[in-house]
């Protein structure tokens, strides 16, 4: 530690103003502040400052992601061995997942941080910590067999177009990690959709067991919903009674299965032993992360809670308003919260303070609408089985508008006061 | 009858080194300074030259914009030197005290026979006017305006804040006299605001005031918060406010006919060996405390409290009742951002300080991180009990959008009210400077 300090102190004069390598000072600062909290003292205003800084805040989010990451690694192996019908131990699954996962994480961080340092260097700014979190989020929300070059392109897109063109961390409009995911989704649709991409090895033509399905639960439900409606129409033509139609439709399509065709209970969904993007499946692991974020106060409980409430509310609304024969609309609203990227989005994406609403009231409206729109897209638009990504990006766009109206109401209150006293 | 107001938002920062309720006499100052920089927005025009003999109450300089507002010497003696800084800005007018205590005579007059104009004239002539400040803007009150009410905050919720009951109990008569004078200056009420958690038997003896009680954490004791809750300022309205010790000085002028600027100053902070109250005088050199901590270069000496004070340069500031001494924080900390750091305080639960609510800290001046763009939201809102959106106000100030600033309540705030925002900010945004720049922009644009 002392030797390190000495080394840094020796380099410092060369990168300070007037030094030969002054152009490298951003990079040096990034390295120095990684190891040491700097010796800067307050100059204006409050003489003492809270001990929190952006590094610690971001670091805590990364810690909160670890349960989802670990479960995701295990699940990669679990799904893979299920597909080929091999018995595997917990360790087998985990190590398989680790080997698959590590390159994604490394590529994400190397490309992303590289660009961040480059931009900081060009601008002469300090390197921001924002990518600490984005760099971990991105590998967790992609399909496991995403080619590394695609990931690299998506990361570059997210960092440059999503963040740096606006001025860097704190200035961006959309969540960079989701932007990377959206980029992949729209730029390489064939590699980002279908039933084969969610289980490692399938796209390379792995031989699977009979009865194996790699479809995510949401894709199943989207398909079931359509198939069920079709069946109901046919049955209606044959003059079957409504109760008969409903029971037939539900017998055939009213359930979700895991990869080998077993029906999934709420507990299965909660634990997350189904296929999907790496980090999103286990609501349990995500909620452990959520507990860390909420307890430390790093993420906003207003946003998190209202996303879940919004999603449940919309699910319930479909239950009430949707036709009885539409199995997707009639699905237990709780399933919406447990499946796909809903929980992951609510806990780690919607709560991104930069792209979310900033006022307290605004946060509640923002979160609620995310929940509603996510479920709406899922159920109504079969082209997008997962609505969370688009829903959050959509509300990111509208967050400033929501804030605008909250701010206006504060202004109006103040103006009203003048009239009363006048 | 006054009101009782409970505030939920805010933050108490518990520091080591609160002053014991012990009063000692400080050493008699050899040198006293009047510092124009203590008075926000004042451009001084000197009246005296070095070598001039002055009495306590002799005018030294006046405000360029309003020559009626005079600034006087707190002691009798000789003008020693005019210390100037960059661009010849006057930093101090130094007076070598002769310790004869001779005063300018301002006549004792019967308060009931004086008109409002007479009272204002007397306060202006005796150099006491600068102690009366106004909101909006937190600057010296414009004598031409009519305040809708006057506020006195008789409790200090800031870290290591002084106990005004202890201070005022030494001179209750003059405090009452000062209140009587002030009540002539407004048609509205005199709001005396006290800590709702403490016993009110002392303050209930004071007549002619609305006694309001505030229950809550800092910034419950700041004027801006209190005004916002009791009598909020709208565009075109003015409220005046005076520090309790300065009310006593006003009282002395009318009961004794002189500018008697004796004050009780608390020397506080973790670096002070025996934090206590001292009997001294406005503008006295800091040597009068005779404490080694003040000369130690590894300490920071602050005129005022640790959130809003300014770095002292040798003399007691005009408006403060305390001098705080805390350690400088110019050191590196290995992996400080990851390790638990039990000796650090944070509002957030990312540190352990929430587990030890009664622990007292010795905080230093380290920024504890790097300067960043605003990332985390909702922090400021937790420490501002006013009906104001601090983040948006700060952004409006940064954008120099005076319409937005006005709409979002710039008239109601001063930097001290939002000092906690600066303390808690993850991105280390310099909120107080931004707000002051915003206020100064308003003054410039609207004058």
Interface residues (C-beta under 8 A of the other chain):
Chain A: X1 X4 X5 X29 X33 X35 X36 X37 X38 X39 X40 X41 X42 X44 X45 X46 X47 X48 X49 X50 X51 X52 X53 X54 X55 X56 X57 X59 X60 X126 X128 X129 X130 X167 X168 X169 X170 X171 X295 X296 X297 X298 X300 X353 X354 X356 X358 X359 X360 X363 X406 X407 X410 X411 X413 X414 X415 X417 X418 X421
Chain B: X13 X15 X159 X232 X234 X235 X300 X302 X306 X307 X308 X309 X311 X324 X326 X328 X329 X330 X331 X332 X333 X334 X335 X336 X337 X338 X341 X344 X345 X346 X347 X348 X349 X350 X351 X353 X363 X364 X365 X366 X367 X368 X369 X370 X371 X372 X373 X374 X375 X376 X377 X378 X381 X387 X388 X389 X391 X392 X407 X408 X409 X415 X419 X420 X422 X423 X424 X425 X426 X427 X428 X430 X431 X432 X433
